[in-house]
Amino acid sequence: MQGIEISVANVGTRRDIALFRVKGYIDTQTCTEMLGKITSVLQKGSYHLIVDMSQVNYVSSAGWGVFVGEIKGIRENGGDLKIVEMTPEVYDVFEMLEFNRILDYYDSLEEAIDDFDLSIGLDLTKSLVQSYRPAELTTGEAAVLDPPKSATRTREMEGGRTKSRAPFTKPKIDERVLPVTEKIKVIIVENPTLGLLKIRQALSSERFGFINMNWWSLYQLLRKLNLNTREKRLRFYRSR
């Protein structure tokens, strides 16, 4: 069975977040190495941790136990450990074992960094560009950093005439009776920065009729709607 590779770097606006990039398997053979890396960071007094699992193929119960075993002490010291970018296979086990009730999961590294930065009171409209991979920010993402006030109407010149476009308002009908695809569009238009986890949580709320979809089914539906990436959801939002 494949082993494990772990690298650690500092990210975030203040570079006070330890990012663990993990590749391979986290099981009974490799979990001690994972624990050693986490312990080393904690001993340095750093309690803001993110584990990138985009290249992790398998996590056993012993592997999850490493994170669950440390989370209490981390939070008691004012920090947290966040998991990001799990593959569908790993996420299904994560959810089945109900570790999602204990550990916070984010669809992207950017979301997890933003959450940490917000927790210490940073103004993301001023600091987000420096939080992570600034060269990779797209024009659309940069535009979101300084959005117009909701009450402001944008003006566009078309053929010499001024066109006024009002902000999105909620449908007047009961949203619980909308098709699932329309519910997803409403959620995205209200907040295009949401990841898959937050969209799933919104769908399962009373407002949308307690729609319960697993991660993979939601991803496939978003892909069908051409809304399966953050950039596509932002483009959809701006087109409304």
C-alpha positions in Angstrom: 0.0 0.0 0.0 1.2 3.5 -0.8 2.8 5.5 2.0 2.4 9.2 2.9 4.0 12.5 2.1 3.4 15.5 4.3 4.6 19.1 3.8 3.9 22.0 6.1 3.7 25.7 5.1 2.4 28.9 6.7 -0.5 30.6 5.0 -3.1 33.3 5.8 -2.8 37.1 5.9 -0.6 36.9 9.0 1.0 33.6 8.0 -0.1 32.1 11.3 -2.0 29.2 9.8 -0.2 25.8 9.4 -1.1 24.2 6.2 -0.5 20.4 5.9 -0.5 19.1 2.3 -0.9 15.4 2.5 -0.4 12.9 -0.3 -1.1 9.1 -0.2 -2.9 7.2 2.6 -3.6 7.9 6.2 -4.0 4.5 7.9 -2.6 2.5 10.8 0.8 2.4 9.2 1.1 6.2 8.4 -1.1 7.9 11.0 1.8 8.1 13.5 3.7 10.3 11.0 0.7 12.5 10.5 0.4 12.8 14.3 4.0 13.6 14.6 3.7 16.5 12.2 0.7 17.9 14.0 2.3 17.6 17.4 5.4 19.4 16.2 3.4 22.4 15.0 1.3 22.5 18.2 4.4 22.5 20.3 5.5 25.7 18.6 2.3 27.3 19.8 0.4 27.3 16.5 -3.2 26.2 16.8 -4.6 27.2 13.5 -4.3 24.1 11.3 -5.6 23.2 7.8 -5.2 19.8 6.3 -5.3 19.6 2.5 -6.6 16.2 1.4 -6.9 16.8 -2.3 -4.2 14.1 -2.9 -5.3 11.7 -0.2 -6.7 8.4 -1.5 -7.8 6.8 1.7 -8.3 7.6 5.4 -8.9 4.7 7.9 -10.7 5.1 11.2 -7.2 5.2 12.8 -6.3 8.1 10.5 -9.4 10.1 11.4 -8.7 9.3 15.0 -5.5 11.4 14.8 -7.5 14.5 14.0 -10.4 13.8 16.4 -7.9 13.0 19.2 -6.2 16.4 18.9 -9.2 18.6 18.2 -10.3 19.2 21.8 -6.9 20.4 22.9 -6.6 22.6 19.8 -9.9 24.3 20.4 -9.2 24.8 24.1 -6.2 26.8 23.0 -8.4 29.0 20.8 -7.6 27.3 17.6 -9.1 24.8 15.2 -8.3 22.1 12.7 -10.0 22.3 9.3 -10.1 19.7 6.6 -10.2 20.9 2.9 -10.7 19.4 -0.6 -11.5 15.8 0.2 -12.0 13.5 -2.7 -15.6 12.1 -3.0 -14.5 8.6 -1.8 -12.8 10.0 1.3 -15.6 12.4 2.0 -18.2 9.6 1.9 -16.4 7.8 4.6 -15.9 11.0 6.6 -19.7 11.6 6.5 -20.6 7.9 7.1 -18.5 7.8 10.2 -20.1 11.2 11.2 -16.8 12.9 11.7 -18.5 15.9 10.0 -20.1 16.4 13.4 -16.7 17.0 15.0 -14.4 18.4 12.3 -15.0 21.3 10.0 -14.8 20.6 6.3 -14.4 23.2 3.5 -14.6 22.7 -0.3 -11.6 24.9 -0.9 -8.4 26.1 0.9 -9.4 29.7 0.3 -12.7 29.2 2.3 -10.8 27.7 5.3 -8.2 30.5 5.3 -11.0 33.1 5.1 -12.8 31.5 8.0 -9.6 31.7 10.2 -8.9 35.3 9.2 -12.5 36.3 10.0 -12.3 34.6 13.4 -9.5 37.0 14.4 -11.4 40.0 13.1 -9.5 40.8 9.9 -11.2 42.9 7.2 -11.1 40.5 4.2 -12.0 43.3 1.8 -8.5 44.6 2.5 -6.5 41.5 3.3 -7.9 38.7 1.2 -5.6 39.2 -1.7 -2.6 38.5 0.5 -4.1 35.5 2.2 -3.3 32.9 -0.5 -1.9 32.5 -4.0 -2.5 36.1 -5.0 -1.4 35.4 -8.6 -4.2 32.9 -9.0 -7.0 35.3 -8.2 -9.2 35.7 -11.2 -10.8 39.0 -12.3 -14.2 37.6 -11.1 -12.8 36.8 -7.7 -11.2 40.1 -7.3 -14.5 41.8 -8.1 -16.1 40.0 -5.2 -13.7 41.5 -2.8 -15.4 44.9 -3.1 -19.0 44.3 -4.1 -21.4 47.2 -4.5 -24.0 47.8 -1.7 -27.1 45.7 -2.1 -29.3 48.8 -2.4 -27.2 50.3 -5.2 -28.5 49.8 -8.8 -25.9 49.4 -11.5 -26.3 51.3 -14.7 -25.3 50.1 -18.1 -25.3 52.1 -21.3 -27.0 50.3 -24.2 -27.6 52.0 -27.5 -27.4 55.4 -25.8 -30.0 54.5 -23.2 -29.4 53.8 -19.5 -30.5 50.4 -18.3 -31.2 49.9 -14.6 -30.6 46.4 -13.0 -32.0 45.8 -9.6 -30.5 43.3 -7.1 -31.9 39.8 -6.8 -35.0 39.4 -4.6 -36.4 36.2 -3.2 -39.2 34.4 -5.1 -42.6 35.2 -3.7 -43.7 31.5 -3.9 -43.0 28.9 -1.3 -39.4 27.9 -2.0 -40.0 24.4 -0.7 -42.0 23.6 -3.8 -39.4 24.7 -6.3 -37.5 22.1 -8.3 -34.1 21.2 -6.8 -32.3 22.9 -9.6 -34.1 26.2 -9.0 -33.4 25.9 -5.2 -29.7 25.6 -6.0 -29.9 28.7 -8.2 -31.6 30.7 -5.5 -28.9 29.7 -3.0 -26.1 30.6 -5.4 -27.6 33.9 -6.4 -27.9 34.9 -2.7 -24.3 33.9 -2.0 -22.1 32.7 -4.9 -19.1 32.1 -2.7 -20.7 29.1 -0.9 -18.9 25.8 -1.4 -20.6 22.4 -1.8 -20.9 21.7 1.9 -22.7 25.0 2.6 -25.0 24.5 -0.4 -25.9 21.0 0.9 -26.6 22.5 4.3 -28.8 25.2 2.8 -30.8 22.6 0.8 -31.4 20.5 3.9 -32.9 23.5 5.8 -36.6 24.0 6.4 -36.6 26.8 3.9 -35.9 24.5 1.0 -37.9 21.5 2.2 -35.1 19.5 3.9 -33.6 18.2 0.7 -31.0 15.6 1.6 -28.3 15.1 -1.1 -25.0 13.4 -0.8 -21.8 15.2 -1.8 -21.4 13.3 -5.1 -25.0 13.7 -6.3 -24.9 17.4 -5.6 -21.6 17.7 -7.5 -23.0 15.9 -10.5 -26.1 18.2 -10.5 -24.0 21.3 -10.2 -21.8 20.0 -13.1 -24.9 19.5 -15.2 -26.0 23.1 -14.4 -22.4 24.3 -15.2 -22.1 25.5 -11.6 -19.6 23.0 -10.3 -16.8 25.5 -9.6 -16.6 28.7 -7.6 -15.7 30.7 -10.7 -18.7 29.4 -12.6 -21.0 30.2 -9.7 -19.6 33.8 -9.6 -20.2 34.2 -13.3 -23.8 32.9 -12.9 -24.3 35.4 -10.0 -23.0 38.3 -12.1 -25.3 37.4 -15.0 -28.5 37.7 -13.0 
